Amino acid sequence: MDHLQVQIVEVRRAVAPRPALPVHVSHGHRDWSSRYGERHRLRRIENWPVGIDPPGKVRVYFRADHFVLQWWDPQARRNLCDRVDGDLVAAIARAREVDQRLLDYKASGHVGRRLRHPDLVARFLADMENRATAGQVEPRTVLRYRSALSHYLAYISANTIACRFPATIGANREFALEFAAFLKTRRVPANGCSRAKQRLMRGDSFVWDAVRAMYQWAADVDRGGLLPATFRNPFLRRPGDRSRPARDPFGQPDISMAMAADLLALCDPYQFRIFSLYVFYGLRAAEPCYLFGEHVEDGWLKVPCMPDLAYTTKGKRDKRLPVIDPLRPLLEPRPGLLLLRRGAAEGKERALLLGSPLAALIAEFQMRLARESMTVGQRQRLRDRIIREAGGLSYDHVEHEFRGLAARLRWPAEATIKDFRHLFASSLANASVPDPYRQYLMGQAAPKAAISAYTHLNKIREYYLLAMEREWGPALKVVQDRVDRLAPQASIAI
């Protein structure tokens, strides 16, 4: 046995438990300290073997059959401790690691092992709220994550799961497989309303992705820092992904061009103005609600982000669309909202800010915003309230009008407002519009390849008009006929 091993043996003898002393029994039983005090007493190691320097910021203790490390963590602002099962060499190695992190980063990076699942969800959503306030994510993204993680909370609330996996550090492959099986049998309301009929969850990929993102955040020392560095995320690979069949792109969209023409022919004048924008421009469902007359300029309809009004398009990208001749009577440049809800448009409903131009609504928004500090979600709710006071419509109003028309046309339930966007993209592709132009007209991001930086879209109007002539014939005929009846003096030629 060499000199170092002799020193280690002497240290272990010095900290070895002492024989229990006789205990005075009173009232027929012993107190806890007398029975278990020696077993749980911490004995600090101060006499280190020759050649081993003690850690500078970590205290090493011996208790029963294991070692305990203690240190002051500046980031946590409290004393932290860690258990080391092993010999003195393992305790010294762990103490060196913690000591070095305290010297380099002023934080040990140590996380507790008893983090409960509800606490993890609460901390993750709180971080998402902070990111939304900082403008890194949209508030509606936080709502989607909150809804997705509610299924995770329902899963871990089961008695068997709570007993077998009480802490997040125990999440393993078995835990993930049982969660995937739970989602296959999960029943949810058909339309999101709690009183609606329950049905099996059709798509659970977003729920799985939300849980995976939560565990990645918790294991990242620069973000959550709630799980040890040795933790392996069991949700990185979804079970059964390889066996999932790919979507077949063959066939017509749920709304064809003939169906769109039938809808435009059935619309009353109020509905005609709204759904013409969906058919000819493929706008996202809520984008028409934030269009102003000021956005119609020099033969273009702009769909911009408005940071001063706390509004950004999906993807945070501006786009502009050519105003074709048949739509000019519907897109007259004038102050105020381009589309109003039915009650305000027909004069049956009073709106305090009806007819206010965009600049006036921005000024009103900024004035109310200056009265108190608001989160991003509160600012967006304030924006929607001002739009409502100006007579603006919401997606719910558009959905109500669409469902009435779809019922009269006896369309299948699969047909939705979003299918106008599918029709728009498919028609552009069928008209041989190049990909960069299609991506721009759809408001999507261009590829990151270097060629995108050198490509200038200087023929948007030409390609768009060519696609109109080739693919939108039935819908254009309906628009021309209706505009001819409403305004015979207007020029309808395209």
N, C-alpha and C positions, 0 to 999 in steps of 0.2 A: 504494500500500500504506500503510495507516494505521499509527499508532505501535504499537498492540497486536499487529498481525500481524508487525511487525518484531521485537518482543520474542519472540514465539512461535518465529519462525524462528531467532533467536539461541539459544533454549533447545534446539531440536532439533539445531542444529549443535554445541552444547556436549556433548550426550549422544550424538552420533553415534559409531559404532564407529571406533576408531582403526585405522590400517593395521597389518596383522600384521607383527611383527618377524621377522627371520631366526631360524630354529629350528635348534638343534644336533641333528643326527641321531646317535643312539647305537644300535648293534646293528641298524642297518638299518631302524628305525621310529621314529615320534614318539609321545610320550606323549599322553594325552587332553587334558590342560590346554594343551599347546602347540598342539594342533590345533583345539580347540573352545572354549578359555577365553574368547577375545575375543567369540565369538558369544553366549555364555550369561552374560556378566558383567553384573551389575546396576549401573546408574549412577544414583545418587539425584539428583533434581532439587532443587536448593537455590536457584538464582538464578531467581526467579519474575518474570514480566513485570510491569511497572509497572501498578498498579491491581488486581492479583489477589492476595488474601491467601491464603497456603498453608493447607491443612487443619490443624486443631489436633491431631488424633489419628491421622491417616493419613499414612503415608510413601509418596511417589510415586517409582517407579523407571522407568527406560527400559532395555529389553533388546531388541537386534536390531530387530524391526519392530513391537513392541508395548510397552505399559506394564504395570507390575506394582504393585499397591497392597498395602501391608502395614500391619497394626495389631494392637494387643493387645486381645483380646476378653475382658472380665471374666467373661462368662457361660461361655465355653468354657475360660477360664483358660489360654490359649495364644495364640501369634501366628497370625493368619490372613492369607491373601493371596488376591488376586483378579486375574485377567488382564483387561485391557481392550484389545480390538482396535479401533484407531481412532487419532484424533489426540489432541493434548494437551487439547483442549476436552472430548472424551468422557471422558478420564481424570479431569479436574477435576470434571466433573459426577458421576461415580460416586464419587469421593472425598468430595465434599460430602454425598452421600446417606448413605454409611457414617458419616461424621463426625457428622451430625445424629442418626442412630439411636444412636450411642454416647453422645451427650450426653443424649438424651431417655430411653432405655430401658436404658442400661448394657449393651447387647448390639447387635451389628451385624445380626443376623438373617441372616448369610451362611451358606449351606450348600454343602457340597461337591458336585461334579458327578459323582463316581465312586461313588455309593452303589449297591451291588450288590443284586440282588433278594432273595437269602436274608437279607441284613442288614436290609432293609426289613421282611420278614415277621417276623424275630426281634424287632425293636424294637417293631413293632405289637402282637405277642402279649404282649410283656413289659408294655407299657402296659395292655393288657386285663387282665392278671393284677393289676396295681396297682389298676385300677378295681374289680375284683372284691373285692380286699382291703378297699377303701374302701366297699364296699357299693353301688356305682353300677350294677353289672351282676351277673348270676348266674354262678357258676362254670361251670354247664353251657353258658352262652352262650360262654364262652371255649373250651370243648371243641368246640362246633359251629364256631366260627371257625377253630380249628386244623385241624379236619378239612377244612373247605372250602378253606383256603389250601394244603393239601397238593396239591390239583390244580393250583394255580397254580405251585407249586414244580416239579411234574412237567412242566409246560409249558415253563418257562424252562430246565429242565435239558437240553432237546434241543440238540444241537450247533449247528444252524442258528440257533436263537433266541438262544442264548448268544453267538454270534459277532456277530449283527446288532444285538442290543439288550443289550450287556453291562451297562449302567447303567440305573437306574430313570428318569433324566431323559430317556432316549431313547424311553420308552413313548409311542406315538402311535396314531393311528387304525388304521394297518396292524397294529400290535402287538395292539390290542384285537380287530380282526376275526379275526386268526389264532387268538387265544385262544378266541373264540366257536366257531370251526370245530373247534378241538381238543376242546372240551367235547362237541360233537356226536358225536365218535367215542370218547369216553372210556368205558372199561369198568370197572365196579366190581363187588364181590361182591354177590350178590342180597340177603343179609340182614346185611351188614356184617362177616361173618366172613371172614377172609383165605382160609380153605379152601373157601368156598362157590363155587358156579358163577358165573362172570363174565357180566355182561350190560351192555348199553348204559345209561348214566346217563339216567334218565327225567326228572328235574327238575334243571336246573342253575341256576335263578334265584338260589338262595341263594349259590352259589359266586360268581356274577357280582356280587351285592350285597356280599359280603364283600370282594372285591377293590376294588370302588368305594369302600367305606368306608375301606379301608386307604389308598388314594391320597388321599382327602379328608383323612384324619388327617395324612398326611405333608406335604400342602401347606398345612395350617393352621399359621400361625406360632405360635398360642397352644397348640397341642397337639404335633404331631410336629415341625414346623419343619424337615423334612428335604429339602424341595424348594423351589426358588426361587419367588418370587411370580408370575413369568411362566408357570409351568407350568400347562398345561391338562389336566385329568383326562380321559383318553379313555374312561373307563368310566362316565361320567355317563348316557349313553343306550345302552341295550342294543340291539344290532342285531336287527331283525326283530320288535320288540315290537308294531308296528302290525298285523302280519299274523297275530298269534297269535289263534286263535278264543276267544271267551269261553266259560266253562263253562255248560252247560245245566242249570239247577236243576230241570228237570222230572223227575218219577219218584220212586220210593220210595228211602229210604235203603238201604244195603247190609244193614241189619238192620231188618226191619219189626216192627210190634207183635206180629203172629202168631208170628214167629220168636222174639222175646223171650219170649213165653209158652211156646213149646215148650222153650226153654232152661231156664226156671225150673221147668218140670214135670220135666225130666230131671235137674236138680241133686240131689246128695245133700244132707243137712242142712248140711254144712260149706260147700259151694258155694252153697247157697241163700241163706245169710246174706250172702255177698259180692256176688253178682250182683244181688240185690234192690236194693242201693244204686245200682248202675250204671243199672238199668232205670228206677227211680222218681225218681232225683235227677240223672241225667246228670253224675255226677262225672267230673272228669279222671282219667286212668288211674292216677296215683299218689296221689291225694288220700285214698282209703280207708285207705292204709297209715299215715296220721298222724292218724287219728281215735281219740279216747279216750272212755271212758264218761262222763267229766266234761263232754264236749261235748253230751250229751243232757240238756236241762234245760227244764222247763215246756212240754213238747210241741214242742220245736224241736231239730233237729240242727244244731249250729253247725260250720262249716268255717272255723276261724280261722287267722290267722298266729300263730306262736309264736316271737317273737324270742329268748326265753330258751332255746329249744331249737334255735336257728339254722334255723328252718323258716318259709318264707313260701309262700303259694299263688302260682300264676302270676298276675301282675298285682298282687300284694301287696294283695289285697282280701279282707276277711272277708265271709261270707254265712251265712245261716241258712235252713234248709229245714223246712217243717212235717212233723211225724211223724204220718202217717195211722194210723188204728186197726189195719189189717191188719199194719203193721210194728212195732207197739209191742212184741210179744214178742221181736222181733229186736233192738230198740234199747232195752234196759233200761239206765237210768243206774246205772253201777257203776264203781269205780276201775279204772284200767288201760286197756290198749289195747282198742279195740272189736273189732278183728279180729286173729286170730292165724294163724300159718302152721299147716298141717295137723299137722305132727309135734308142735308144742307144744300145739295144741288137743286132740289125741287122747291126750296124755300119753306119746307115744313118744319125745319129745326133751326133754332137760333145758335149761332156760333160767335163767340165774343171777338175772335180775331179773323173772321171770315173776310177773304179778299186781301189780307195783309201780304205785302211782298216778302220775298225771302230775307232781305236785309232787316226788315222790321221784326220778323220772327227770330232771327239770330240775336238781335238786340234784346228782345224780350227774354230769350233763353239766358243770355249772359247776365241780365239784370237779376233774374230769379236765382241764378247760380251763385251770384256774389253774396246773397243773403246768408248762406250757410255752407259749410263744408259737406260735400257729398261724395259718395263712392261712385265708381263707374256705373254700377247698376242703377243707382238713384238718379244719376245724370241722364241715363237713357230713358228711365221712366218719366222724368221731367220733360224730356224732348218729345216723347209720345203724347204726353198730356197737352203740350203746346200745339202739336200737329192736330190733335183732336179738337182743340179750341178754335183752330183755324178752319175747321170743317173737313179735315182730312179723313181718309178711310184707312182701315187696317186690313191685315190679311184675313181676319175673320169676316169682314164685310165682303171681300172678294170671294172667299170660299162659299159664303151663303148664296151669293148670286150665281156662282158656278154650279153649285149643287142643284139649284132650281132648274137651270137650263139643262143639265145632264139628265135630270129625272124626266123632263119633258121629251128629251130626245131618246130616252131609254138606253142611255149608255151604260156599259158595265161598271161595276164598282171600282175596277182597277184603274179607270181613267181619272186622272187627277190634274190639277193645274200644272204640276211639274212636267207632265207629259207634253205640254206645249214646248217646253225647252228641249225635250227629246226630239220632237218633230222638227224644231228649228235646226238642231245640230245635224240630224240625219239628212234634211233637205240641202243644207250647205255642202255636205259630203257628196250627195248625189249630183249636185251641180258642179262638182270638181273644183270647189273653192280650195285654194292651198291651205295647208294646216296653219301657218302663222296667222292668216286672216281669220280662219275659223276660231282659233284660240282667242284672238282679240275680240271678235264680235260676241263670243260667249263670256268674255270677262275672266278668262282663265290665264294662268301663268304660262309664259313662254318657256320652252326648254332651256336648260342651263348651258347647252352647247354653245361654243364660240360663234357658230354661224348665226345665232339669234341676235347677237350684238351688232352684226353687220347687215341685218335684214331690216329695211325700212318699208313700212306698210303704206305706200303712197298711192295705192289703187283700191282702197277700201270701197269707195262708192261704185267703181266699175264692176268689181267682183260681186258686190251685193246686188246691184241691179240685174246683173246677168243671172244670178241665182233666182231672183224674183221671177224673171221671164221664164225660166226653165221649170221651176218647181212649185211656185205659188199661184199658178194660173187659176184654179177654182176659187181660192180665197180672194184673189185680186178682182175677179169678176163680180163677186158679191159686194165688195167694197165699192167698186166703181158704180154699180147699179144703185146702191144706197146713197152714195154721195151725190150722184146725179139727181136723185129725187129730192134730196134735201137742199142742194145748192146747184141748180142747173148751170149757173154762170161760172162755176169753178172749172179749172182745167184739170182733167182727169188723166190725160195721156201719160203713159210711162215710157 
